[in-house]
Amino acid sequence: MKIKTTLRLPAIREVHWHSAWLLEKIGVWPLVSCLLPIVLALFWGLITQVQNTQLQVKIASMQQQLSEPLPLQVGSESQLAAALSVTEYQQVKTLFDILSKYHMQVESGNYHFTSAEEEKEKALRLSIPLRGRWLPLAQALQDIARVLPVEVESIGVSRTRPDTGQLSITLQLTLHRGPR
């Protein structure tokens, strides 16, 4: 026993007849007023897609520019002579790279040179506010101590909210010039 099945697609005449019936039943202006928001929404979607792509390219270029720490701001001739050398700049950049490797969010950074009376050699003091978790912070500090001539002065830790493991951290370091 063979069952013969055929798929019958609506003929163009039937589609034309249904559309003419709908147009006659509803009218031209109500049909256009219903289609106008749909067309405008599609147009808006296309325009915002192009703008989103442009904004993502701008954000990527900004993040690339912000990935390097800013050099020390100098205000006088004496500070100009004591400005960051290339080696110190590389050490600070390495420090921030290690922190970002362990997903620590650096909020800002403040650094200045210690005066000659405080220590025999000049050193760079850094105060860095961070956000992150405890274990990645400990791992980052181990890597920093292994790679850089640094001394941890203090660590201030507080929770942002009681129900999360996210910490607000203030890290104060002293970066020595040359090996310790």
Residue pairs with C-beta under 8 A, 6 or more apart in sequence:
22 31
23 31
67 100
68 93
69 89
69 92
69 93
69 96
69 109
71 83
71 84
71 89
72 79
72 83
72 84
72 111
72 112
74 80
74 83
82 113
82 122
84 92
84 124
87 177
88 124
88 175
88 177
91 148
91 149
91 175
92 111
92 124
92 126
92 175
94 147
94 148
95 126
95 144
95 148
95 150
95 173
95 175
96 106
96 109
98 140
98 143
98 144
98 147
99 106
99 128
99 130
99 140
99 144
100 106
101 140
101 143
102 132
102 136
102 137
102 139
102 140
102 143
103 132
103 133
103 136
104 130
104 131
104 132
104 136
104 137
104 140
104 169
105 130
105 131
105 132
106 128
106 129
106 130
107 129
107 130
107 131
108 128
108 129
109 126
109 127
109 128
110 126
110 127
110 128
111 124
111 125
111 126
111 127
112 124
112 125
113 122
113 123
113 124
113 125
114 122
114 123
114 124
114 125
114 174
115 122
116 122
121 176
121 177
121 178
122 177
123 174
123 175
123 176
123 177
124 174
124 175
124 177
125 153
125 172
125 173
125 174
125 175
126 171
126 172
126 173
126 174
126 175
127 170
127 171
127 172
128 170
128 171
128 172
128 173
129 168
129 169
129 170
129 171
130 137
130 168
130 169
130 170
130 171
131 160
131 166
131 167
131 168
131 169
132 166
132 167
132 169
133 165
133 166
133 167
134 157
134 165
134 167
137 167
137 169
141 152
144 150
144 173
145 152
148 175
149 175
149 176
149 177
149 178
149 179
149 180
150 173
150 174
150 175
150 176
151 173
151 174
151 176
151 180
152 171
152 172
152 173
153 172
153 173
153 174
154 170
154 171
154 172
155 169
155 170
155 171
155 172
156 169
156 170
156 171
157 167
157 168
157 169
157 170
158 167
158 168
159 166
159 167
159 168
160 166
160 167
160 168
